[in-house]
Amino acid sequence: MHIASAYTVAVLAAVVPEIIAHGLLLMSYGDADPNTGSGQLGLIKGQDRKNIGGVPGRPGYQKDITVFSLPIIPTRDANNKKQSNPPQRTRYNTGCGYSIAYPKGVPIDTLVESKVKFKNIPKVTPGGFLKIDILQVNGDGAGPWVCYLDNAGKAQKPWTRLDMDTKAPYGQVPGVQGLKFLPKSNLTPIEHPFRVFMPANLKCTGSYGGMSDICMVRCQNNAPNGFFGGCIAIQVVNKGRKRSARLELRYDNPTADDEDLSDDSSPKNKSTDAQIADLDVEMNA
């Protein structure tokens, strides 16, 4: 795994705990098969995702939250309780991240082979799409979100950014540099429908557990104390295979209670496109 950069947490991180607020990929389906889906690598089955607000310490629901930087939870000395001098984290542009459950790194080979065994690899076609259920718990699980593709299926460079669907009910997850706060009266996680398109000339060369034609998709935001996100292994199948024209994920009014409480310290001078362009550079540095 290669170090992308030594990234000093920005001013925005001063108002957000290191891993209390986050986002993850709950489920995904490819256009080739509406019945075969998977969440990001490393999700814990049956993990409670509700009523997370106000829980002290490092609650159990965070065990599988993936961050693409180390340390997972930075330590602070007695003189830094108010985060006036946020600690430095090293961000990684390869691999599938770290979590409390996997402090040495999400074990890609083991987890992908398990998904192959249980037939949980989403299937896409060249020029098709991948639908993703992004869960924003609060704070730094916001947008903009970006997904990258590794044709070799190993979560390594070079990465190719995937175009996203901008038409309703899809579109970019609201936020500025990974941050968009929810009111304290409503810390219920929000699900965002997200869809990315596969290249027309898509070729996947990865192989796991006897399954070939596997690519790796890594989706993330650009939160100052992230990246937060996850990896999804996908398989490309013959374009002649029947595609599902009405493949839909189920969402319950995903943005109904979303409220922007960010303050004037937010980097509002940068457009979403500019933020994504910065991330493109960092991902292939």
N, C-alpha and C positions, 0 to 999 in steps of 0.2 A: 504494500500500500504506500502510495507516495503522498507526501505532505504538499498541500496546495498552497497554504500560506499561514503565517502566524498572524492571527486576526484579533485585534484588541476590540473588546465589546464596546459598541457605540453608546452614546448618551442614552439612547432609548432603552437600553438594557437596564438602566438604573431604576426603572419602574416595573421590571418584570423579573420574577425569580428564574433561576437558571433552567429548570426543567418542569416547573409547576404548570406553565402554560405551553401548549404544544399543538401539533397536528399530526395526524397519521392517516394511512391508507387502509380503510376498513375492508373494502371489497373492490374487485375489478372483474370485468368481463370483456372478452374480445368479440369482434363482430362475427367471427366464424362459428361461435357456439355460445348461445345464451344460457346454457345449463352448466357450464364449467367456469368457476370463478375462484378467486383467491385474494386474500388480503396481503399486505406487505410481508416480506420475510421477517420472521421473529415475533409475530403477534401471538399472544397467549390466548388459547381457546377459552371462551367463557369469561374473559376479563370484564369486570364491571366498568362501564363507560359513563355511568350516570352519577348525579349528585356529587360532583367532584369539587364544587366550590367550598371554600372555607375549611377544608380538611388540613389539619396541621401536619408539619413534618413532610416526609416523603411517602405518601400513601401508596398502597399496593397497586393501584391502577396504573401507576407510572412504570412498572417493571419492564414493560415492553415498548416504551416510548423510545424511538430511535433518534439519535442526534449524530450528525456527521462531523463531530469535533471531540476533542479531548482536552481536559478531563470531562467526564460525563457531568459531574456536579463539582464545579470548582470550589475549593475551600477558601475561607476568608479568615483573616486575622482579626484580633480584637479592635483594631483601628479602622476596620473597613466594614462595619456592620451596616452602614447605610448605603453601601455600594457606591460611595463617592469616587472610588477608584476601582472600577470593575476589573476582575482578573482577566488575564490573557488566556485565550483558548486557541488551540491549533485546529484549523479546519482541514478536512480531507476531501479531495475531489475524486477519490476512488473508493471502492468497497461499498458495503451496505450499512455502514454505521455501527454505532455502539449503543447499548442500553444497559439498564441495571441488571436485566436478565442475562445479557451477553456483554460483560465488561471488556472482554478481549476482542470483541468484534462479532457481528452477526455471522454465523458459520454458513456461508453461501452454499458450499457443496452439499453439506448435510441436509439443509432445509429444502433446497431445490429437489434433491433426490427423494425426500419424503413427499413433497408435493407431486412428483412424478408417480410415485408408488400409489398414492391415493387419488390420482387423476384430478388434481387441482391446479393444473397449469392453464391459464387463459389462452385461447387460440384466436389469432388474428390472421388477416389476409394482407398481402401487399396492397397498399392504398386504402386499407380498412381502418379500424379505430379500436381504441381501448377506452372503456368507460370505467371511471374510478370514483369511488365514494370517499371523499376527503372529509375527515372529522376534524373540525376546529374546536378544541376544548375551550380555549380562550387566548387572549393576549398574542403570544408569538406563534400561534398556529395559523395566522392569517396569511394573506397573499402579498404580492403575487406569487403563485406557484408555477413551477416549471418542471417539465419532464424531459429526461434525456435517455437516449438509446445507446446501448453497447451491443453491436452486432455479434460479438463473440460470446455474450452471455456471462461474462465474468465480472461485471461492474468495474471495468477498467477503461482508461482512455484509449482511443479517442471517443468522445461523446458527441452524439448528434441530437440537437434539440428538436423535439417533436412539436409540430404546430398544434395549437389548441382550437377547439370549437368555440366560437364566440356567440353562437346563437342560443337563445333561451331554449330549455332551462339551464343550459351550460354557460360557460363564460368564466372569466377570471375570478378567483376568490378575492373578495375585497380586502384591502390592506395596503400599508406603505412599509416597504422593507420588512415584510413578515409580521407586521404588527397592526392589530385593530382590536381595540378593547371592547369587552362586553360590560354592561352595567352590573354592579355588584349584586343587584336584586335578581339578576338572571344569569347564572353561571352554568346554564344547561348547554352541553355540547351542541354544536351546529354542524349538520351534514351539508356538504356542498357537492352538487353533481358536476363532475369534471370529465371532459372527453378530449383525447388527443388522437391525431391522425398518424397512421403509419406511412412511411415513404412508399411511393408507387413501386420502387425497385427493391423493396425490403428483402434482405437475405439474412438469415440467422445461422450462425455456424457453431453455436454451443451444443454440448451434449452432456446429459445427466441421466444416470440410472437407466440407460437404454433408450432414452428419448433424444432425438436429434432436432435440429432446426430451432434451437432456443436462443432468444435474445434476452437481455436484461434491461428493464426500464427502471430508472431511478427518478423519483419525483421529490421535490423539495421546495421549501421557501427560502428566503434569504434573511431570516431573523438574525439580529446581531449576536444572540447567544445560541444560534443554530450552526449549520442548517438543521431544520427538522424535516422529516419525511420518511421515505422508505423505498425499498426495491421490490419490484414485481417481475418474476420470470415469466416470459410469454413464449409461445410456440407459433411460428408462421406455418400456415397450411396452404395447400394448393388453392389458387384463386378460383378454380372451377368448382370448388365446394360451395354448396348453397349457403348464402349469408343471411343472417337475420336482419330484416329491414326495420323491425320494430323492437329491437332489444332495448329495454328500459330498466334502469334501476329504480327502486322505490325510495321516495324521499317524502318526508312530512314537512312541507313548508320550510325549506332549509334556511331561509334568511328572514323569517318573520320577526324575530326578536333581536336582530343584529343592530347594535348601536355604536356609533363611532365616538369614543371618548378619548381619543388621542389628543395630546396637548400640542402647544406650539413648538415643542422641541423635535417633532417629527420631521424627517427629511422630505418635506413636501415639494422641494424644488426639483426633485427627480421624477420624471414620468415613469409609468410602468414599463414602457419599452426600454428606457434607459437603465432601469434597475435590472431588467432581464439581460440586457447587453453586457452589463458588468458581470453578471453571473456566468454568462457564456464564456467570457474571458477567463474567469477564475476556474471554471470546470475543466478547461483544457490547457491550463498553465503547466 
